[in-house]
Each structure stands twice: as C-alpha cells, then as structure tokens.
Amino acid sequence: MTAPVRFVVDGEAFDVVKDGDSIHHTWVSGPNANYGFSVGGSGAASLTDDDIRSEIRAFLAEIDPRTGFLID
C-alpha cells in the first residue's frame, strides 16, 4: 500500500492510495466523511496521474449536488 497522494480536481480534493491491484480515492473535501470510490483490476496499478484525474472527474459527474452521494 502506498502513502496517500492528494489530487485536486475541479476544486475537489481526493486522497488516492494504491493498494496492489486497487486504487482507493477518498473525497476529503466532499460533504460526506470517508466517501469515495475504488478502481480495481489488473490495469489499475498502471493508471497514470491523468487517468486518475479522469476517473475522479467521472465520479464527480455522477454526484447528486443535493446529497453529495452518487445519483440513484
């Protein structure tokens, strides 16, 4: 497991940790403590910083601004 790396994307901060074949993204500036998402699979370990930023943007695009959670 790597130490967290802070990514700021579109004004939102995420701590990103690589753990084997998984990457965990914790939304530290979001309204819900410890909320975020993970990406796993054999290709996850080779994601670049730009790939990680793209994953974060895709996640944010699916957030309901009223609740701060994924849209149902």
C-alpha positions as MATLAB code, in Angstrom:
seq = 'MTAPVRFVVDGEAFDVVKDGDSIHHTWVSGPNANYGFSVGGSGAASLTDDDIRSEIRAFLAEIDPRTGFLID';
ca = [
       0.000    0.000    0.000;
       1.306    3.441   -0.883;
       1.037    6.586    1.181;
      -1.910    8.802    0.196;
      -1.314   11.300   -2.596;
      -3.570   14.375   -2.718;
      -5.222   15.136   -6.064;
      -7.256   18.318   -6.549;
      -9.633   18.024   -9.489;
     -12.145   20.727  -10.379;
     -11.674   22.215   -6.910;
     -12.325   18.930   -5.082;
      -9.605   17.163   -3.065;
      -9.112   13.392   -3.047;
      -6.544   11.279   -1.217;
      -5.504    8.437   -3.512;
      -3.885    5.225   -2.268;
      -2.584    2.403   -4.454;
      -3.058   -0.995   -2.829;
      -1.924   -3.848   -5.052;
      -4.362   -4.031   -7.988;
      -6.701   -1.441   -6.437;
      -6.685    2.325   -6.191;
      -8.786    3.922   -3.442;
      -9.981    7.514   -3.794;
     -11.246    9.274   -0.647;
     -13.106   12.538   -1.261;
     -11.644   14.677    1.526;
     -13.321   17.946    0.531;
     -16.729   16.344   -0.003;
     -19.721   16.678    2.310;
     -19.664   13.043    3.465;
     -16.764   11.803    5.602;
     -14.726    8.953    4.099;
     -16.854    8.838    0.936;
     -15.191    7.965   -2.336;
     -14.628    5.098   -4.710;
     -12.167    2.399   -5.700;
     -10.885    1.135   -9.024;
      -9.600   -2.410   -9.208;
      -8.293   -4.938  -11.654;
      -5.023   -5.818  -13.268;
      -4.802   -2.483  -15.121;
      -5.442   -0.272  -12.099;
      -1.851   -0.364  -10.887;
      -0.648    1.141  -14.157;
      -3.042    4.119  -14.201;
      -1.269    7.417  -14.744;
      -1.979   10.636  -12.845;
      -4.027   11.822  -15.843;
      -6.016    8.566  -15.767;
      -6.686    9.056  -12.059;
      -7.875   12.616  -12.682;
     -10.216   11.318  -15.408;
     -11.622    8.692  -13.010;
     -12.228   11.405  -10.393;
     -13.980   13.654  -12.945;
     -16.232   10.760  -13.974;
     -17.085   10.117  -10.313;
     -17.881   13.794   -9.672;
     -20.128   13.896  -12.765;
     -22.305   11.216  -11.121;
     -22.714   13.014   -7.777;
     -26.067   14.471   -6.736;
     -25.202   18.021   -5.568;
     -28.070   17.950   -3.037;
     -26.834   14.868   -1.200;
     -23.157   14.560   -2.081;
     -23.708   10.889   -2.921;
     -23.925    9.072   -6.254;
     -27.147    9.703   -8.143;
     -29.649    6.855   -7.728;
];
